[in-house]
Amino acid sequence: MDAPIAGPEVSIMHLRKFRPVDPPPAEAVVKKPVAKPAASTKPKQLTISVLGRVLKVSCPLGEEQRLQNAIDELEQRVASTKFKPGVHMNEDVLLMIALNLCNELVEVKKKAE
């Protein structure tokens, strides 16, 4: 079984608030006193599947539909990228999708200037 995906925030435009649930290594954790959020603002943990890998992510309350829309978009991009010549492995598929998303983001930023 592959190792779980861990890393920085998902950075697909407005989806920066969805984060992997797996905690960072103990040596990377700096403990600071933090006020506990109210129970009603606690993120909801959801289980999603991407390229056959099951991931647990936290999602702010009320943002579940946005996350589902992002998952649907990713699944559509995965399906269309898998059939391109030279793209065979899951990492290649995700790399091509990330590159295309970054290109789209650059274009949107350029148009907004």
C-alpha positions in Angstrom: 0.0 0.0 0.0 1.3 3.5 -0.8 2.2 5.9 2.0 -0.6 8.4 2.8 -0.3 11.7 1.0 0.9 14.4 3.4 2.1 17.8 2.8 1.2 21.5 2.5 -2.2 22.9 2.0 -4.1 22.0 -1.1 -3.5 25.1 -3.2 -6.2 24.9 -5.9 -7.2 28.6 -6.1 -9.8 29.1 -3.3 -9.4 25.7 -1.8 -6.5 26.6 0.4 -8.5 25.9 3.5 -8.7 22.1 2.9 -5.8 20.4 4.6 -4.6 16.9 5.0 -5.5 15.4 8.4 -2.3 13.6 9.1 -0.2 15.5 11.6 3.4 16.7 10.9 6.3 14.7 12.4 6.7 15.3 16.2 10.0 17.2 15.7 8.3 19.7 13.4 5.6 20.6 15.8 6.1 23.8 17.8 3.7 23.8 20.7 2.1 27.2 21.4 -0.8 28.1 23.6 -3.8 28.4 21.3 -7.4 29.3 22.2 -9.8 26.4 21.4 -12.3 27.2 18.7 -15.9 27.0 19.5 -17.4 23.6 18.9 -19.5 25.0 16.0 -16.4 26.1 14.1 -14.5 22.9 14.4 -13.6 21.5 10.9 -15.4 18.4 9.7 -13.3 15.4 8.8 -14.2 13.8 5.5 -12.9 10.7 3.7 -12.3 11.1 0.0 -10.8 9.0 -2.7 -8.4 10.3 -5.4 -6.8 7.9 -7.9 -7.7 4.9 -5.8 -6.1 6.4 -2.7 -8.3 7.1 0.4 -7.5 10.4 2.1 -8.9 12.0 5.2 -9.1 15.8 5.0 -10.5 18.4 7.3 -13.1 20.8 5.8 -14.5 23.9 7.3 -18.2 23.6 8.2 -20.4 24.7 5.3 -17.6 24.1 2.7 -18.4 20.5 2.1 -20.1 21.2 -1.3 -17.1 23.3 -2.4 -14.8 20.3 -1.5 -17.1 18.0 -3.4 -17.0 20.3 -6.4 -13.2 20.3 -6.3 -13.2 16.5 -6.1 -15.5 16.3 -9.1 -13.3 18.7 -11.1 -10.2 16.6 -10.2 -11.8 13.4 -11.2 -12.8 14.8 -14.5 -9.2 16.1 -15.1 -7.8 12.8 -14.1 -10.0 10.9 -16.5 -9.1 13.2 -19.4 -5.3 13.2 -18.5 -5.0 9.5 -18.2 -5.7 9.0 -21.9 -3.0 11.3 -23.1 0.1 9.7 -24.6 3.1 9.4 -22.3 1.1 9.8 -19.1 0.9 6.4 -17.3 1.6 6.6 -13.6 -0.6 8.3 -11.0 2.2 10.7 -10.1 2.5 11.7 -13.8 -1.2 12.3 -14.0 -1.3 14.5 -10.9 1.8 16.4 -12.0 0.2 17.2 -15.4 -3.0 18.3 -13.7 -1.1 20.5 -11.3 0.9 22.1 -14.1 -2.3 22.8 -16.0 -4.0 24.3 -13.0 -1.0 26.5 -12.3 -1.0 27.7 -15.9 -4.8 28.5 -15.6 -4.1 30.4 -12.4 -1.3 32.4 -14.0 -3.7 33.3 -16.9 -6.5 34.3 -14.4 -4.1 36.5 -12.5 -2.8 38.1 -15.7 -6.4 38.9 -16.8 -7.2 40.4 -13.3 -4.3 42.9 -13.5 
